[in-house]
Amino acid sequence: MKDIQEKMNYCLNCKIKPCSNKGCPLGNDIPEFIKLAKEEKIEEAYATISKTSVLPGICGRVCPHMKQCEGSCVRGIKGSPVDIGTIESYIFDKAMEQGLSLKKIYEKYSSEENKQEKEILKCKKVAIIGGGPAGLTCAAFLAKEGIKVTIYEKYDSLGGILAHGIPDFRLSNQVVEKTINNILELGIKVEYKKELGKNLDLEKLKQKYDAVFLSTGANKSAKMGVEGENLKGVYGGNELLEKDMHPDYNGKTVAVIGGGNVAMDCARTIQRKGAKEVLIIYRRAEEQMPAEKKEIEEAKKEGVKFVFQNNIVKIIGNEKVEKVELIKTKLIKKEGETREVPVNIDGSNYSIDVDYIIMALGGTVSDETLTLGLTLNKWGNILVDEKYQTSDTKIFAGGDLAGTKGTVAWAARSGREAAKNIKKFCQSFLKMS
């Protein structure tokens, strides 16, 4: 308790709140919830967070804080920033210990006007496809407004990437379960083992519900398009983490390609599963890695090796992976570019022996998305407007599926903002009737 109190006392309670206004994708009132927690007003602190977020126990643990809230902290200009993530997690954990819940908080702090609105909106129904951070957040904020919500989930449990993508050593299943149960207590229904294109029909959902929110993510691993990529022993990082179907790594050398948090999660997971050597190969320099710095440092401590400024030329092998050919790169500043780009150095090719290659280069949407009849953007994501509305006005989309920035907080923000617009959409039909 003394340690967390010191962390909270370190906050200056800035009036300009750059951590909230500039750093936090959700716009959480960070100085306010820290101030209330410091005064041991956990209920009020939790109520403050719950105005903007329903995932504090998760965001507090897995957000890239230095790229978001803590990176904008005034304290960080001349020293270390406030440990916002730990404080946010602490508030959620204490709230759960004290028997608080979103249901109780929303009921207690709801205005009379809001109660009247909820009564009117009770007749409206919304379907949410996908129970990850965007879907869960959208569901919670709709249910808060009195709208009846049903989540359709392809697995037999909710969470999306939270449960099927982030390793337990970074985010415990217990925290995920508490968060999900807390959200479902708002009266949200769930239909498990339901997947679009298989046993779930979008047109039928449109007939049954007033609006549909798509949040199935973009968890199909991107490919490089290099020779040998289809050899046995080449895996997609997203699928490995999601399905937890790993080969036997004992005594093997594994190369992980990529520089984001998925690459770190894959490498650290594989290291734990007994690999002889795990290499992360990244075509840029360490300081350009999109992964959170603390995740990079943790990977190094655990024995993962890094090969910077190297690019893959081809994967070599007869039927399965045997080697990977690499080429060294140099970083140059091109005209009109703000970031240095890697350029291959002619003649610097060499090969190394590897047993497995994991592609952790980001995700793309599933093939089923292409059959939904919705307009896509140039990257293959579902095209949405500023209201998160698709080319079909009854269908909204968010999270990775709609090309949102790839963090839990950004996905949650898209779910929350979509919920606001879905509510307005439902209200417009009430006024017309």
C-alpha positions in Angstrom: 0.0 0.0 0.0 2.9 2.4 0.8 4.4 1.9 -2.7 1.1 2.6 -4.5 0.5 5.7 -2.2 3.9 7.0 -3.2 3.0 6.5 -6.9 -0.2 8.5 -6.4 1.5 11.2 -4.4 3.9 11.7 -7.3 1.1 13.0 -9.5 1.0 16.8 -9.7 -2.7 16.9 -10.5 -2.1 19.1 -13.5 -4.9 21.4 -14.6 -4.0 21.1 -18.3 -4.1 17.2 -18.0 -1.9 16.3 -21.0 -2.0 12.6 -19.9 -5.7 12.7 -20.4 -6.2 15.2 -23.2 -3.2 14.3 -25.3 -2.0 10.8 -24.2 -5.0 8.7 -23.4 -7.0 7.4 -26.4 -10.1 7.1 -24.1 -9.7 10.5 -22.6 -9.8 9.1 -19.0 -9.7 11.9 -16.4 -6.4 10.6 -15.0 -5.5 13.3 -12.5 -9.0 13.2 -11.0 -9.1 9.4 -10.5 -5.6 9.5 -9.0 -6.6 12.3 -6.6 -9.7 10.4 -5.5 -7.8 7.1 -5.0 -5.1 9.0 -3.1 -7.9 10.1 -0.7 -9.0 6.5 -0.5 -12.2 7.2 -2.3 -12.1 4.1 -4.4 -15.8 4.2 -5.4 -15.5 7.7 -6.7 -12.3 7.0 -8.5 -13.8 3.9 -10.1 -16.9 5.9 -11.1 -14.7 8.6 -12.7 -12.9 6.0 -14.8 -16.2 4.3 -15.7 -17.5 7.4 -17.4 -15.0 6.7 -20.2 -13.7 3.2 -19.9 -15.0 -0.3 -18.9 -11.5 -1.9 -19.2 -9.3 -0.3 -16.5 -8.0 -3.5 -15.1 -6.8 -4.5 -18.6 -5.7 -1.1 -20.0 -3.8 -0.5 -16.7 -1.8 -3.7 -17.4 -1.3 -4.0 -21.2 -1.5 -0.5 -22.7 1.7 0.9 -24.2 1.7 3.6 -21.5 4.9 5.3 -22.6 3.4 5.8 -26.1 0.1 7.0 -24.6 -0.7 8.5 -21.2 2.7 8.3 -19.5 4.4 9.6 -22.6 2.5 12.8 -22.2 3.0 13.1 -18.4 4.5 16.5 -17.2 6.6 14.6 -14.7 8.3 12.8 -17.5 9.9 15.9 -19.0 12.6 16.1 -16.4 12.3 12.7 -14.8 10.2 9.5 -14.7 6.5 9.9 -15.5 3.7 8.9 -13.0 3.1 5.2 -13.1 -0.5 5.6 -14.4 -1.0 2.0 -15.5 -0.3 0.6 -12.1 -2.6 3.1 -10.4 -5.4 2.4 -12.8 -5.1 -1.4 -12.3 -5.0 -0.8 -8.5 -8.3 1.1 -8.6 -10.0 -1.6 -10.6 -8.7 -4.4 -8.3 -9.8 -2.5 -5.1 -13.2 -1.8 -6.7 -13.7 -5.5 -7.3 -12.6 -6.3 -3.8 -15.1 -3.9 -2.4 -17.9 -5.4 -4.4 -18.4 -2.5 -6.7 -19.5 -3.1 -10.3 -20.4 -1.1 -13.4 -24.1 -1.9 -12.8 -24.0 -0.4 -9.3 -21.9 2.6 -10.4 -24.1 3.4 -13.4 -27.3 3.1 -11.4 -26.0 5.2 -8.5 -24.5 8.0 -10.7 -27.2 8.1 -13.3 -29.2 11.3 -13.7 -33.0 11.5 -13.8 -32.8 12.5 -17.5 -30.7 9.4 -18.3 -33.1 7.2 -16.4 -36.0 8.5 -18.5 -33.9 8.0 -21.7 -33.2 4.4 -20.7 -36.8 3.7 -20.2 -37.6 4.9 -23.7 -34.7 3.0 -25.3 -35.6 -0.3 -23.7 -37.4 -1.3 -26.9 -34.3 -1.1 -29.0 -32.0 -4.1 -29.7 -28.5 -4.2 -31.0 -26.3 -7.2 -32.1 -22.6 -7.1 -31.6 -20.4 -9.5 -33.6 -17.2 -10.2 -31.7 -16.5 -10.0 -28.0 -13.1 -8.4 -28.0 -12.3 -4.9 -26.5 -14.2 -3.0 -29.1 -17.3 -5.2 -28.9 -17.3 -5.5 -25.1 -17.0 -1.7 -24.7 -19.7 -1.0 -27.3 -22.0 -3.5 -25.5 -21.4 -1.9 -22.1 -22.1 1.7 -23.2 -25.2 0.6 -25.1 -26.5 -1.4 -22.1 -25.8 1.6 -19.9 -28.3 3.5 -22.0 -31.0 0.9 -21.6 -30.6 -0.7 -25.1 -30.9 -4.5 -25.2 -27.6 -6.0 -26.4 -26.7 -9.5 -27.6 -23.0 -10.4 -28.3 -22.3 -13.1 -30.9 -19.0 -14.7 -30.2 -17.2 -17.4 -32.3 -15.5 -19.0 -29.3 -17.0 -20.4 -26.1 -15.7 -17.5 -24.1 -15.5 -13.7 -24.6 -12.4 -11.5 -24.7 -11.1 -11.6 -28.2 -7.4 -10.7 -28.2 -7.6 -10.2 -24.4 -8.3 -13.9 -23.9 -6.9 -15.4 -27.1 -4.0 -13.2 -28.0 -2.2 -11.6 -25.0 -0.2 -14.2 -23.0 -1.2 -14.9 -19.4 2.2 -13.7 -18.2 1.2 -10.2 -19.4 -2.5 -10.4 -18.6 -4.0 -13.0 -16.3 -7.1 -14.8 -17.2 -8.6 -13.9 -13.8 -8.5 -10.2 -14.6 -10.1 -10.8 -18.0 -12.8 -12.9 -16.5 -13.6 -10.3 -13.8 -13.7 -7.5 -16.4 -16.1 -9.6 -18.7 -18.4 -10.6 -15.9 -18.5 -7.0 -14.7 -19.7 -5.9 -18.2 -22.2 -8.8 -18.6 -23.9 -7.9 -15.3 -25.3 -4.9 -17.2 -27.8 -7.3 -18.7 -26.0 -8.2 -21.9 -26.8 -11.5 -23.5 -24.2 -13.7 -25.2 -24.5 -16.3 -28.0 -21.4 -18.4 -28.1 -19.9 -20.4 -31.0 -21.5 -18.1 -33.6 -19.4 -17.0 -36.6 -20.2 -14.9 -39.6 -20.2 -16.9 -42.8 -20.7 -20.2 -40.9 -23.7 -20.2 -38.6 -24.4 -16.5 -38.4 -26.1 -14.5 -41.2 -25.7 -10.8 -41.4 -28.9 -10.2 -43.3 -30.9 -12.1 -40.8 -29.4 -10.1 -38.0 -30.3 -6.9 -39.7 -33.9 -8.0 -39.8 -33.9 -8.9 -36.1 -32.0 -6.0 -34.7 -32.2 -2.2 -34.9 -28.5 -2.0 -35.5 -25.4 -4.3 -35.8 -21.9 -3.5 -34.6 -19.1 -5.5 -36.2 -15.9 -6.0 -34.1 -14.4 -9.3 -35.2 -10.8 -7.9 -35.3 -8.1 -8.4 -37.9 -6.2 -11.3 -36.6 -5.2 -13.1 -39.8 -1.4 -12.7 -39.9 0.0 -10.6 -42.7 2.5 -12.2 -45.1 5.7 -10.8 -46.6 5.3 -12.4 -50.0 8.8 -13.9 -50.0 10.0 -17.2 -51.5 9.5 -20.2 -49.2 6.8 -18.6 -47.1 4.5 -21.6 -47.6 7.0 -24.1 -46.3 6.2 -26.3 -43.3 7.4 -24.6 -40.2 6.3 -21.0 -41.1 3.6 -19.8 -38.8 1.5 -16.7 -38.4 2.1 -15.0 -35.0 -1.5 -13.9 -34.5 -2.8 -17.4 -35.1 -0.3 -19.0 -32.8 -1.2 -16.7 -29.9 -5.0 -16.9 -30.6 -5.3 -20.7 -30.9 -2.3 -21.6 -28.7 -1.4 -24.5 -31.1 2.4 -24.4 -30.9 4.7 -27.0 -32.4 7.4 -28.6 -30.2 10.1 -26.0 -29.8 12.4 -28.0 -27.6 16.0 -27.8 -28.8 14.9 -25.7 -31.8 16.0 -22.3 -33.2 13.0 -20.0 -33.9 13.1 -16.7 -35.8 10.3 -14.2 -35.1 9.9 -11.6 -37.8 8.5 -8.2 -36.7 9.0 -5.5 -34.2 5.6 -5.0 -32.5 4.1 -6.3 -29.3 2.8 -9.4 -31.1 6.4 -10.2 -32.0 7.4 -9.7 -28.4 4.6 -11.9 -27.1 5.4 -14.7 -29.6 9.1 -14.6 -28.8 8.6 -14.6 -25.0 6.0 -17.4 -25.2 8.3 -19.5 -27.4 11.2 -18.9 -25.1 9.1 -20.2 -22.2 8.2 -23.3 -24.2 11.8 -24.5 -24.3 13.3 -23.3 -27.6 17.1 -23.5 -27.8 17.3 -20.0 -29.3 14.7 -17.3 -30.2 15.7 -14.5 -32.5 13.6 -11.4 -33.3 14.5 -10.1 -36.7 13.6 -6.5 -37.4 14.5 -4.5 -40.5 14.8 -1.2 -38.7 16.8 0.0 -35.6 15.8 -0.8 -32.0 14.6 2.8 -31.3 12.1 2.4 -34.2 10.4 -0.7 -32.9 6.7 -0.2 -32.3 6.7 -2.5 -29.4 6.5 -1.1 -25.9 10.0 -0.5 -24.5 9.3 -2.5 -21.3 8.3 -5.5 -23.4 11.6 -5.3 -25.4 13.5 -5.1 -22.1 11.6 -8.1 -20.7 12.3 -10.1 -23.8 16.0 -9.4 -23.5 16.0 -10.4 -19.8 14.4 -13.7 -20.7 17.1 -14.6 -23.2 15.5 -13.5 -26.5 18.1 -12.3 -29.0 17.5 -9.3 -31.4 18.8 -9.0 -34.9 18.3 -5.4 -36.0 18.5 -3.8 -39.5 18.1 -7.1 -41.3 15.5 -8.0 -43.8 14.3 -11.4 -45.1 15.2 -12.3 -48.7 13.8 -15.8 -48.7 13.1 -18.9 -46.6 15.1 -22.0 -47.6 14.2 -25.6 -47.3 12.8 -28.7 -49.3 9.5 -29.4 -47.6 10.1 -27.6 -44.3 12.1 -24.6 -43.1 15.9 -25.2 -42.9 17.4 -21.7 -43.3 16.5 -18.1 -43.8 18.4 -15.8 -46.0 18.8 -12.3 -44.7 20.2 -9.0 -46.0 21.5 -6.2 -43.9 19.8 -2.8 -44.2 20.7 0.8 -43.8 18.3 3.6 -42.7 18.0 6.6 -44.9 15.7 9.7 -44.8 13.7 9.9 -48.0 12.3 13.2 -49.2 8.8 13.7 -47.8 9.2 11.0 -45.2 9.2 11.8 -41.5 10.6 8.4 -40.5 13.9 6.8 -41.7 13.2 3.9 -44.0 15.3 0.7 -44.3 17.1 0.0 -47.6 18.8 -3.3 -48.4 22.6 -3.2 -48.6 23.7 -4.9 -51.9 25.9 -7.9 -51.4 25.3 -8.2 -47.6 23.3 -11.4 -47.9 23.9 -14.3 -45.5 21.9 -17.2 -44.2 21.3 -18.7 -40.8 19.9 -22.1 -39.7 16.4 -22.0 -38.2 13.8 -24.6 -37.5 10.7 -22.4 -37.4 9.8 -18.9 -38.6 7.0 -16.9 -37.0 5.5 -14.0 -39.1 4.5 -11.2 -36.6 4.0 -8.4 -39.1 0.5 -7.2 -38.2 -2.9 -8.5 -39.0 -5.4 -8.4 -41.8 -9.1 -9.0 -41.8 -10.5 -12.5 -42.4 -11.6 -13.7 -45.9 -15.2 -13.7 -44.6 -15.1 -9.9 -44.4 -14.9 -9.7 -48.2 -18.2 -11.5 -48.5 -20.2 -9.2 -46.4 -21.0 -6.8 -49.2 -19.6 -3.7 -47.3 -17.3 -1.2 -48.8 -13.6 -1.7 -47.8 -10.8 0.8 -47.7 -7.5 0.4 -49.6 -6.0 -1.7 -46.8 -8.9 -4.2 -46.8 -10.5 -3.0 -43.6 -14.2 -2.1 -43.5 -14.7 1.5 -44.4 -16.5 3.6 -41.7 -17.3 7.3 -41.5 -16.8 9.5 -38.4 -19.8 7.9 -36.8 -18.3 4.4 -37.3 -21.1 3.7 -39.8 -20.4 1.5 -42.8 -21.7 1.7 -46.3 -24.8 0.0 -44.9 -26.4 2.6 -42.6 -27.7 -0.1 -40.2 -24.2 -1.6 -39.7 -21.5 0.0 -37.7 -17.9 -1.3 -37.2 -14.9 -0.7 -35.0 -11.6 -2.0 -33.6 -9.0 -3.6 -35.9 -11.7 -4.6 -38.4 -12.2 -0.9 -39.2 -8.5 -0.1 -39.2 -8.4 1.5 -35.7 -4.9 1.9 -34.2 -3.8 -1.4 -32.8 -4.0 -1.0 -29.0 -6.7 -2.1 -26.6 -7.4 1.5 -25.6 -7.9 2.6 -29.2 -10.2 -0.4 -29.9 -12.2 0.4 -26.8 -12.5 4.0 -27.8 -13.9 3.0 -31.2 -16.5 0.7 -29.4 -17.5 3.5 -27.0 -17.8 6.2 -29.8 -19.7 3.7 -32.0 -22.1 3.1 -29.1 -22.9 6.8 -28.8 -23.7 7.0 -32.5 -25.7 3.8 -32.4 -27.8 5.3 -29.6 -28.4 8.4 -31.7 -29.3 6.1 -34.7 -31.9 4.3 -32.5 -33.3 7.5 -31.1 -33.8 8.9 -34.7 -36.3 6.1 -35.4 -38.1 6.7 -32.1 -38.6 10.3 -33.1 -39.9 9.3 -36.5 -42.4 6.8 -35.1 
